């Protein structure tokens, strides 16, 4: 009798396992992003994981990789198996599209030309603003040290370069005048870090420089963390709009079977919960209602776009950032 009961119990357990099917491994995604978005995605990722678990009954983990935006794009092109890329400049996604990693129509795959938020470039100065830095003209004065990451490999540096160029072209009325202005600015740059976070460390921890030019969100978070005791933010008279586009890395999600969850993850970035987190971290949300709710966080600033002033990222890349282009010529004159 005892053997019969044991046999029946074992049979019941086996039938239960068969009915349940094989255990499903937890899904993971790799989000390859730029340098100063670490904290943003650390907060968004658990929200998406909870939403996916609730709707699909599946666990998902999102891993993060951060660095200079263009370096990150090149790493993906070289084989880093990102499921999604969340960069800070369209040129990085265009590069990946040209090489077959991102869909050619990536801009139409998600709302707002696939940019869930934007930022702009501002100045972070030391408490009391001892060098009286108010606008771009002050960055080319003798004796002012400007901290900017390398425009060759970082979106942060590229937007700074383009913002200064656009300002100077408006003021001088010519590209020749803009080039002379930007040349003077980069003569005041003592070191070119390889990422936006490295530039922040150089300025805030190493004490190098009189002004850090960086994304608005980075400047606001630094000032917030330190309680305004060491640094102040200065908004220039004009700056550049810096949308942060996203895309699925098509060959990787096809290989890993993660296409559905990868697309859902990027779509989640446009949802109200994610947009609220972006506003909290001082990124300007694409959702106008969320942005309006947090209007006090985002001072009005006159901006221009890459398309308006430079004719788009393809033209910018050819003229300014390609090997031997204007940037290389300017840096060679330092």
KEDRENPA-321499 format. One record per residue (C-alpha): residue number from 1; residue in three letters; x, y, z. Coordinates in pm, whole numbers, plus 32768, in hexadecimal, padded with zeros to 4 digits. Layout:
% KEDRENPA-321499
<node num="NUM" residu="ala" east="X" north="Y" up="Z"/>
...
//
This chain:
% KEDRENPA-321499
<node num="1" residu="unk" east="8000" north="8000" up="8000"/>
<node num="2" residu="unk" east="8119" north="80F0" up="805D"/>
<node num="3" residu="unk" east="81CA" north="80AC" up="7F12"/>
<node num="4" residu="unk" east="8087" north="80F5" up="7E56"/>
<node num="5" residu="unk" east="805C" north="8244" up="7F01"/>
<node num="6" residu="unk" east="81C5" north="82A0" up="7EB7"/>
<node num="7" residu="unk" east="8199" north="823E" up="7D4C"/>
<node num="8" residu="unk" east="805C" north="830B" up="7D2C"/>
<node num="9" residu="unk" east="80FE" north="843A" up="7DD3"/>
<node num="10" residu="unk" east="8227" north="842A" up="7CE7"/>
<node num="11" residu="unk" east="8140" north="8401" up="7BBC"/>
<node num="12" residu="unk" east="8073" north="8530" up="7C29"/>
<node num="13" residu="unk" east="81AC" north="8603" up="7C4E"/>
<node num="14" residu="unk" east="8223" north="859B" up="7AF5"/>
<node num="15" residu="unk" east="80D2" north="85EE" up="7A58"/>
<node num="16" residu="unk" east="80DA" north="8742" up="7B01"/>
<node num="17" residu="unk" east="8230" north="878F" up="7A69"/>
<node num="18" residu="unk" east="81BE" north="871D" up="7912"/>
<node num="19" residu="unk" east="8085" north="87F3" up="7927"/>
<node num="20" residu="unk" east="814F" north="8922" up="7993"/>
<node num="21" residu="unk" east="823D" north="88FC" up="786E"/>
<node num="22" residu="unk" east="83AF" north="8954" up="786F"/>
<node num="23" residu="unk" east="8426" north="8A6E" up="7952"/>
<node num="24" residu="unk" east="8445" north="8BB2" up="788F"/>
<node num="25" residu="unk" east="8590" north="8C64" up="78AF"/>
<node num="26" residu="unk" east="8584" north="8DD1" up="7911"/>
<node num="27" residu="unk" east="85A1" north="8EBD" up="77E7"/>
<node num="28" residu="unk" east="86AE" north="8FC8" up="77E8"/>
<node num="29" residu="unk" east="86EC" north="90FB" up="7714"/>
<node num="30" residu="unk" east="8828" north="91C6" up="76EA"/>
<node num="31" residu="unk" east="87F0" north="933C" up="76C9"/>
<node num="32" residu="unk" east="8928" north="93E2" up="763B"/>
<node num="33" residu="unk" east="8913" north="9552" up="7689"/>
<node num="34" residu="unk" east="89E1" north="968D" up="76B4"/>
<node num="35" residu="unk" east="8AA7" north="9704" up="77DB"/>
<node num="36" residu="unk" east="89BE" north="97D9" up="78AF"/>
<node num="37" residu="unk" east="8880" north="9709" up="7897"/>
<node num="38" residu="unk" east="88E4" north="9606" up="799B"/>
<node num="39" residu="unk" east="8806" north="967C" up="7AB7"/>
<node num="40" residu="unk" east="86DF" north="96B6" up="79CF"/>
<node num="41" residu="unk" east="86D2" north="954F" up="7957"/>
<node num="42" residu="unk" east="871E" north="94C3" up="7AAF"/>
<node num="43" residu="unk" east="85CE" north="9552" up="7B18"/>
<node num="44" residu="unk" east="850A" north="9508" up="79DA"/>
<node num="45" residu="unk" east="8577" north="939E" up="79B1"/>
<node num="46" residu="unk" east="84C7" north="9310" up="7AE7"/>
<node num="47" residu="unk" east="8388" north="93C4" up="7A80"/>
<node num="48" residu="unk" east="838D" north="931D" up="792D"/>
<node num="49" residu="unk" east="83E3" north="91C9" up="79C5"/>
<node num="50" residu="unk" east="82B5" north="91E2" up="7AAC"/>
<node num="51" residu="unk" east="81D4" north="924B" up="798B"/>
<node num="52" residu="unk" east="824D" north="912C" up="78B0"/>
<node num="53" residu="unk" east="8220" north="9033" up="79CC"/>
<node num="54" residu="unk" east="80BE" north="90AE" up="7A07"/>
<node num="55" residu="unk" east="8057" north="90A2" up="7899"/>
<node num="56" residu="unk" east="8115" north="8F70" up="7820"/>
<node num="57" residu="unk" east="815B" north="8EA9" up="795B"/>
<node num="58" residu="unk" east="82CB" north="8EA3" up="7902"/>
<node num="59" residu="unk" east="83F9" north="8F27" up="79BB"/>
<node num="60" residu="unk" east="84EB" north="9006" up="7901"/>
<node num="61" residu="unk" east="8635" north="90A1" up="7968"/>
<node num="62" residu="unk" east="86C9" north="91D0" up="78BA"/>
<node num="63" residu="unk" east="8841" north="91F1" up="78C2"/>
<node num="64" residu="unk" east="88EC" north="933E" up="787A"/>
<node num="65" residu="unk" east="8A29" north="93A8" up="77C6"/>
<node num="66" residu="unk" east="8A98" north="9514" up="77C4"/>
<node num="67" residu="unk" east="8BAD" north="95E0" up="7724"/>
<node num="68" residu="unk" east="8BE9" north="96EE" up="7622"/>
<node num="69" residu="unk" east="8AC3" north="96DE" up="7531"/>
<node num="70" residu="unk" east="8B89" north="96AD" up="73F1"/>
<node num="71" residu="unk" east="8C75" north="95B6" up="7499"/>
<node num="72" residu="unk" east="8B45" north="94EF" up="7507"/>
<node num="73" residu="unk" east="8AB5" north="94ED" up="73A6"/>
<node num="74" residu="unk" east="8C00" north="9474" up="731A"/>
<node num="75" residu="unk" east="8C0E" north="9364" up="7424"/>
<node num="76" residu="unk" east="8AB7" north="92E7" up="73B4"/>
<node num="77" residu="unk" east="8B2A" north="92EC" up="724A"/>
<node num="78" residu="unk" east="8C5E" north="9226" up="72B4"/>
<node num="79" residu="unk" east="8B93" north="9114" up="735A"/>
<node num="80" residu="unk" east="8B15" north="9188" up="74AF"/>
<node num="81" residu="unk" east="89C5" north="90D3" up="74B9"/>
<node num="82" residu="unk" east="88D8" north="91EB" up="751A"/>
<node num="83" residu="unk" east="8766" north="91A3" up="74FF"/>
<node num="84" residu="unk" east="871D" north="9318" up="7500"/>
<node num="85" residu="unk" east="87E5" north="9457" up="74DC"/>
<node num="86" residu="unk" east="8782" north="959B" up="758B"/>
<node num="87" residu="unk" east="886F" north="96A8" up="7511"/>
<node num="88" residu="unk" east="887F" north="9822" up="7521"/>
<node num="89" residu="unk" east="88B2" north="9872" up="73B2"/>
<node num="90" residu="unk" east="880E" north="97F9" up="7273"/>
<node num="91" residu="unk" east="895D" north="97CE" up="71C4"/>
<node num="92" residu="unk" east="89AA" north="969D" up="729A"/>
<node num="93" residu="unk" east="8868" north="95F5" up="7230"/>
<node num="94" residu="unk" east="88A5" north="9655" up="70C6"/>
<node num="95" residu="unk" east="89F9" north="95AC" up="70D8"/>
<node num="96" residu="unk" east="8958" north="9470" up="715E"/>
<node num="97" residu="unk" east="8848" north="9481" up="7055"/>
<node num="98" residu="unk" east="894F" north="949E" up="6F41"/>
<node num="99" residu="unk" east="89F8" north="9363" up="6FC6"/>
<node num="100" residu="unk" east="88B6" north="929B" up="6FE1"/>
<node num="101" residu="unk" east="888E" north="9299" up="715B"/>
<node num="102" residu="unk" east="8768" north="938B" up="716E"/>
<node num="103" residu="unk" east="863C" north="93A1" up="7083"/>
<node num="104" residu="unk" east="8664" north="94B2" up="6F79"/>
<node num="105" residu="unk" east="8514" north="9544" up="6FE5"/>
<node num="106" residu="unk" east="856D" north="9542" up="7157"/>
<node num="107" residu="unk" east="84E3" north="96A4" up="7181"/>
<node num="108" residu="unk" east="8381" north="962C" up="7131"/>
<node num="109" residu="unk" east="8385" north="94F9" up="7211"/>
<node num="110" residu="unk" east="8335" north="95C1" up="734D"/>
<node num="111" residu="unk" east="828B" north="970E" up="739A"/>
<node num="112" residu="unk" east="8332" north="9864" up="737D"/>
<node num="113" residu="unk" east="8431" north="97EB" up="727E"/>
<node num="114" residu="unk" east="8499" north="96DF" up="7377"/>
<node num="115" residu="unk" east="8512" north="97DD" up="747B"/>
<node num="116" residu="unk" east="8464" north="97B3" up="75CF"/>
<node num="117" residu="unk" east="850D" north="98E9" up="765B"/>
<node num="118" residu="unk" east="85FF" north="99FE" up="760A"/>
<node num="119" residu="unk" east="86F9" north="9ADC" up="76BD"/>
<node num="120" residu="unk" east="87C9" north="9C12" up="7673"/>
<node num="121" residu="unk" east="8925" north="9C90" up="76C4"/>
<node num="122" residu="unk" east="895F" north="9D71" up="77F2"/>
<node num="123" residu="unk" east="8A85" north="9DEF" up="78BF"/>
<node num="124" residu="unk" east="8AE2" north="9D74" up="7A19"/>
<node num="125" residu="unk" east="8BC0" north="9E6E" up="7AD1"/>
<node num="126" residu="unk" east="8C58" north="9E79" up="7C29"/>
<node num="127" residu="unk" east="8B98" north="9F19" up="7D46"/>
<node num="128" residu="unk" east="8B8C" north="A092" up="7D22"/>
<node num="129" residu="unk" east="8BE7" north="A079" up="7BB0"/>
<node num="130" residu="unk" east="8D42" north="A110" up="7BEE"/>
<node num="131" residu="unk" east="8D8F" north="A132" up="7A79"/>
<node num="132" residu="unk" east="8C3E" north="A1DE" up="7A34"/>
<node num="133" residu="unk" east="8BDD" north="A0E4" up="7926"/>
<node num="134" residu="unk" east="8A8A" north="A13F" up="788E"/>
<node num="135" residu="unk" east="8A90" north="A0DB" up="7721"/>
<node num="136" residu="unk" east="8B5D" north="A02E" up="7614"/>
<node num="137" residu="unk" east="8C39" north="A162" up="75E2"/>
<node num="138" residu="unk" east="8CC1" north="A136" up="7740"/>
<node num="139" residu="unk" east="8D47" north="9FDB" up="76E9"/>
<node num="140" residu="unk" east="8E44" north="A06A" up="75F5"/>
<node num="141" residu="unk" east="8ED3" north="A16E" up="76E1"/>
<node num="142" residu="unk" east="9041" north="A152" up="773C"/>
<node num="143" residu="unk" east="9073" north="A0A4" up="788A"/>
<node num="144" residu="unk" east="8F2D" north="9FDD" up="7884"/>
<node num="145" residu="unk" east="8F4F" north="9E61" up="7888"/>
<node num="146" residu="unk" east="8E2D" north="9DA3" up="77EA"/>
<node num="147" residu="unk" east="8DE8" north="9C34" up="7830"/>
<node num="148" residu="unk" east="8D4B" north="9B7A" up="770B"/>
<node num="149" residu="unk" east="8D5C" north="9A06" up="76B4"/>
<node num="150" residu="unk" east="8DF1" north="999F" up="7568"/>
<node num="151" residu="unk" east="8D00" north="99F3" up="7449"/>
<node num="152" residu="unk" east="8D9E" north="98DF" up="737C"/>
<node num="153" residu="unk" east="8D07" north="97CD" up="7455"/>
<node num="154" residu="unk" east="8BF8" north="986A" up="7530"/>
<node num="155" residu="unk" east="8AA4" north="9901" up="74E9"/>
<node num="156" residu="unk" east="8AD9" north="99EE" up="760B"/>
<node num="157" residu="unk" east="8C12" north="9A7A" up="7566"/>
<node num="158" residu="unk" east="8B71" north="9A89" up="740E"/>
<node num="159" residu="unk" east="8A44" north="9B49" up="7488"/>
<node num="160" residu="unk" east="8B28" north="9C3F" up="753B"/>
<node num="161" residu="unk" east="8BF2" north="9C72" up="73FE"/>
<node num="162" residu="unk" east="8AB8" north="9C9F" up="732B"/>
<node num="163" residu="unk" east="8A10" north="9D84" up="7428"/>
<node num="164" residu="unk" east="8B40" north="9E67" up="742D"/>
<node num="165" residu="unk" east="8B57" north="9E61" up="72B1"/>
<node num="166" residu="unk" east="89E4" north="9EB6" up="7289"/>
<node num="167" residu="unk" east="89FF" north="9FD3" up="7382"/>
<node num="168" residu="unk" east="8B31" north="A065" up="72D6"/>
<node num="169" residu="unk" east="8A9B" north="A043" up="717B"/>
<node num="170" residu="unk" east="8969" north="A106" up="71EA"/>
<node num="171" residu="unk" east="8A4A" north="A211" up="727F"/>
<node num="172" residu="unk" east="8B4B" north="A22E" up="7168"/>
<node num="173" residu="unk" east="8A6D" north="A1D4" up="7042"/>
<node num="174" residu="unk" east="8B60" north="A0D9" up="6FAF"/>
<node num="175" residu="unk" east="8BF6" north="9F80" up="6FD7"/>
<node num="176" residu="unk" east="8D4E" north="A01F" up="6FCA"/>
<node num="177" residu="unk" east="8CFA" north="A0EC" up="70FD"/>
<node num="178" residu="unk" east="8C68" north="9FB9" up="71A8"/>
<node num="179" residu="unk" east="8DA2" north="9EF0" up="7161"/>
<node num="180" residu="unk" east="8E82" north="9FFE" up="71F1"/>
<node num="181" residu="unk" east="8DA7" north="A00D" up="7329"/>
<node num="182" residu="unk" east="8DA5" north="9E95" up="7363"/>
<node num="183" residu="unk" east="8F1C" north="9E86" up="732A"/>
<node num="184" residu="unk" east="8F4D" north="9F85" up="743F"/>
<node num="185" residu="unk" east="8E61" north="9EC4" up="7522"/>
<node num="186" residu="unk" east="8F1E" north="9D7C" up="74FC"/>
<node num="187" residu="unk" east="9068" north="9E2A" up="7541"/>
<node num="188" residu="unk" east="8FD4" north="9E63" up="769C"/>
<node num="189" residu="unk" east="8F8B" north="9CED" up="76CE"/>
<node num="190" residu="unk" east="90A8" north="9C56" up="779F"/>
<node num="191" residu="unk" east="903B" north="9AE9" up="777F"/>
<node num="192" residu="unk" east="8F48" north="9A24" up="76A7"/>
<node num="193" residu="unk" east="8EAB" north="9909" up="776E"/>
<node num="194" residu="unk" east="8E1C" north="97DD" up="76B9"/>
<node num="195" residu="unk" east="8CBE" north="9801" up="7749"/>
<node num="196" residu="unk" east="8BD0" north="98F7" up="77EB"/>
<node num="197" residu="unk" east="8BEF" north="9857" up="7941"/>
<node num="198" residu="unk" east="8D69" north="9867" up="792A"/>
<node num="199" residu="unk" east="8D54" north="99DB" up="78DE"/>
<node num="200" residu="unk" east="8C70" north="9A08" up="7A0A"/>
<node num="201" residu="unk" east="8D6F" north="9957" up="7AE7"/>
<node num="202" residu="unk" east="8E88" north="9A31" up="7A60"/>
<node num="203" residu="unk" east="8DC7" north="9B6D" up="7AB6"/>
<node num="204" residu="unk" east="8D1B" north="9B10" up="7BFC"/>
<node num="205" residu="unk" east="8E12" north="9A22" up="7CA2"/>
<node num="206" residu="unk" east="8F63" north="9A77" up="7C0C"/>
<node num="207" residu="unk" east="8F19" north="9BEC" up="7C1C"/>
<node num="208" residu="unk" east="8F90" north="9C30" up="7ABA"/>
<node num="209" residu="unk" east="8EF2" north="9D4A" up="79F2"/>
<node num="210" residu="unk" east="8E16" north="9E7A" up="7A27"/>
<node num="211" residu="unk" east="8CE2" north="9DFB" up="796F"/>
<node num="212" residu="unk" east="8C56" north="9CAB" up="7907"/>
<node num="213" residu="unk" east="8B7C" north="9CA9" up="77D1"/>
<node num="214" residu="unk" east="8A8E" north="9B85" up="77F0"/>
<node num="215" residu="unk" east="892B" north="9B0C" up="77C7"/>
<node num="216" residu="unk" east="8827" north="9BC2" up="7897"/>
<node num="217" residu="unk" east="87CB" north="9A85" up="7954"/>
<node num="218" residu="unk" east="8933" north="9A42" up="79B8"/>
<node num="219" residu="unk" east="8964" north="9BA7" up="7A34"/>
<node num="220" residu="unk" east="881B" north="9BA6" up="7AF6"/>
<node num="221" residu="unk" east="8865" north="9A5A" up="7BA0"/>
<node num="222" residu="unk" east="89C0" north="9ACD" up="7C08"/>
<node num="223" residu="unk" east="8935" north="9C0D" up="7C9B"/>
<node num="224" residu="unk" east="881E" north="9B4A" up="7D48"/>
<node num="225" residu="unk" east="8906" north="9A44" up="7DDE"/>
<node num="226" residu="unk" east="89ED" north="9B4D" up="7E6C"/>
<node num="227" residu="unk" east="88D6" north="9C32" up="7EE0"/>
<node num="228" residu="unk" east="894F" north="9D58" up="7E11"/>
<node num="229" residu="unk" east="8A73" north="9D8B" up="7EFD"/>
<node num="230" residu="unk" east="8B8B" north="9D5B" up="7E02"/>
<node num="231" residu="unk" east="8AF9" north="9D97" up="7CA7"/>
<node num="232" residu="unk" east="89FF" north="9E6F" up="7BEC"/>
<node num="233" residu="unk" east="894E" north="9E3D" up="7A9E"/>
<node num="234" residu="unk" east="8959" north="9F46" up="798F"/>
<node num="235" residu="unk" east="886E" north="9F36" up="7864"/>
<node num="236" residu="unk" east="8908" north="9FD7" up="772E"/>
<node num="237" residu="unk" east="8841" north="A0C1" up="7650"/>
<node num="238" residu="unk" east="8819" north="9FB1" up="754A"/>
<node num="239" residu="unk" east="8865" north="9E3F" up="7546"/>
<node num="240" residu="unk" east="8820" north="9D05" up="747F"/>
<node num="241" residu="unk" east="8704" north="9C0D" up="7499"/>
<node num="242" residu="unk" east="878B" north="9AB2" up="74E3"/>
<node num="243" residu="unk" east="868A" north="999D" up="74AD"/>
<node num="244" residu="unk" east="86EC" north="9840" up="7522"/>
<node num="245" residu="unk" east="8679" north="973A" up="7424"/>
<node num="246" residu="unk" east="864A" north="95C5" up="745F"/>
<node num="247" residu="unk" east="863D" north="948F" up="7383"/>
<node num="248" residu="unk" east="862F" north="9313" up="7386"/>
<node num="249" residu="unk" east="8768" north="925E" up="7312"/>
<node num="250" residu="unk" east="86BE" north="917B" up="7216"/>
<node num="251" residu="unk" east="87C2" north="9065" up="71DB"/>
<node num="252" residu="unk" east="87F7" north="9037" up="7351"/>
<node num="253" residu="unk" east="8687" north="901C" up="73B2"/>
<node num="254" residu="unk" east="864E" north="8F2B" up="728F"/>
<node num="255" residu="unk" east="876C" north="8E52" up="730A"/>
<node num="256" residu="unk" east="8709" north="8E5E" up="7479"/>
<node num="257" residu="unk" east="8591" north="8E4F" up="7449"/>
<node num="258" residu="unk" east="855E" north="8F95" up="7506"/>
<node num="259" residu="unk" east="84B6" north="9069" up="73F8"/>
<node num="260" residu="unk" east="8364" north="9084" up="74A7"/>
<node num="261" residu="unk" east="83EA" north="90E4" up="75FC"/>
<node num="262" residu="unk" east="84F0" north="91D0" up="7566"/>
<node num="263" residu="unk" east="83E7" north="9291" up="74A6"/>
<node num="264" residu="unk" east="8305" north="9297" up="75D5"/>
<node num="265" residu="unk" east="8424" north="9320" up="76A7"/>
<node num="266" residu="unk" east="8463" north="9442" up="75BA"/>
<node num="267" residu="unk" east="82EF" north="9487" up="7597"/>
<node num="268" residu="unk" east="82DB" north="9493" up="7713"/>
<node num="269" residu="unk" east="83CB" north="95BC" up="770F"/>
<node num="270" residu="unk" east="82AE" north="968B" up="767B"/>
<node num="271" residu="unk" east="81B6" north="9623" up="778B"/>
<node num="272" residu="unk" east="8151" north="9711" up="789F"/>
<node num="273" residu="unk" east="820C" north="9658" up="79B8"/>
<node num="274" residu="unk" east="8352" north="965F" up="78F5"/>
<node num="275" residu="unk" east="831D" north="97C8" up="7887"/>
<node num="276" residu="unk" east="82EC" north="982B" up="79F3"/>
<node num="277" residu="unk" east="843B" north="978C" up="7A4A"/>
<node num="278" residu="unk" east="84DF" north="984D" up="7930"/>
<node num="279" residu="unk" east="8456" north="9994" up="79B6"/>
<node num="280" residu="unk" east="84CF" north="9934" up="7B11"/>
<node num="281" residu="unk" east="862F" north="990B" up="7A83"/>
<node num="282" residu="unk" east="8617" north="9A5A" up="79CA"/>
<node num="283" residu="unk" east="85F4" north="99C9" up="786D"/>
<node num="284" residu="unk" east="84EC" north="9A87" up="77A7"/>
<node num="285" residu="unk" east="83D1" north="998B" up="7767"/>
<node num="286" residu="unk" east="8337" north="996B" up="760E"/>
<node num="287" residu="unk" east="81DB" north="994D" up="76A6"/>
<node num="288" residu="unk" east="815A" north="9AB6" up="76AE"/>
<node num="289" residu="unk" east="8075" north="9A76" up="77D8"/>
<node num="290" residu="unk" east="818C" north="99E6" up="78AD"/>
<node num="291" residu="unk" east="8271" north="9AFF" up="7842"/>
<node num="292" residu="unk" east="816D" north="9C02" up="789E"/>
<node num="293" residu="unk" east="813F" north="9B68" up="79F7"/>
<node num="294" residu="unk" east="82B3" north="9B98" up="7A33"/>
<node num="295" residu="unk" east="82DD" north="9CE5" up="7981"/>
<node num="296" residu="unk" east="8386" north="9D7C" up="7AB3"/>
<node num="297" residu="unk" east="84A7" north="9C8A" up="7A83"/>
<node num="298" residu="unk" east="84EB" north="9CFC" up="7920"/>
<node num="299" residu="unk" east="8536" north="9E6E" up="78EC"/>
<node num="300" residu="unk" east="84DE" north="9EF5" up="7798"/>
<node num="301" residu="unk" east="860F" north="9EFD" up="76B9"/>
<node num="302" residu="unk" east="862A" north="9F62" up="754D"/>
<node num="303" residu="unk" east="86AC" north="9E39" up="7488"/>
<node num="304" residu="unk" east="86F9" north="9DD4" up="7324"/>
<node num="305" residu="unk" east="8710" north="9C79" up="728B"/>
<node num="306" residu="unk" east="8821" north="9BC9" up="71C7"/>
<node num="307" residu="unk" east="8736" north="9BC0" up="709C"/>
<node num="308" residu="unk" east="86EE" north="9D37" up="70A7"/>
<node num="309" residu="unk" east="8855" north="9DAF" up="70BB"/>
<node num="310" residu="unk" east="8927" north="9C98" up="7026"/>
<node num="311" residu="unk" east="8840" north="9BE2" up="6F34"/>
<node num="312" residu="unk" east="8830" north="9AA0" up="6FFD"/>
<node num="313" residu="unk" east="891D" north="99A8" up="709C"/>
<node num="314" residu="unk" east="899D" north="9918" up="6F54"/>
<node num="315" residu="unk" east="8A1F" north="9A6E" up="6EED"/>
<node num="316" residu="unk" east="8AAD" north="9AAB" up="704A"/>
<node num="317" residu="unk" east="8B66" north="9961" up="7043"/>
<node num="318" residu="unk" east="8BFF" north="99A0" up="6EEE"/>
<node num="319" residu="unk" east="8C69" north="9B04" up="6F33"/>
<node num="320" residu="unk" east="8CC1" north="9B0B" up="70A2"/>
<node num="321" residu="unk" east="8CFB" north="99B6" up="713F"/>
<node num="322" residu="unk" east="8D86" north="98D6" up="702A"/>
<node num="323" residu="unk" east="8EFA" north="988B" up="7035"/>
<node num="324" residu="unk" east="8FAF" north="99BF" up="6FB7"/>
<node num="325" residu="unk" east="8E74" north="9A93" up="6FDE"/>
<node num="326" residu="unk" east="8E51" north="9BE7" up="707E"/>
<node num="327" residu="unk" east="8E65" north="9B60" up="71E2"/>
<node num="328" residu="unk" east="8FAE" north="9AAD" up="719F"/>
<node num="329" residu="unk" east="9036" north="9BE9" up="70FE"/>
<node num="330" residu="unk" east="8FCE" north="9CBC" up="7229"/>
<node num="331" residu="unk" east="9062" north="9BC9" up="7326"/>
<node num="332" residu="unk" east="91A1" north="9BC0" up="7259"/>
<node num="333" residu="unk" east="91C3" north="9D37" up="728D"/>
<node num="334" residu="unk" east="91AE" north="9D29" up="7409"/>
//
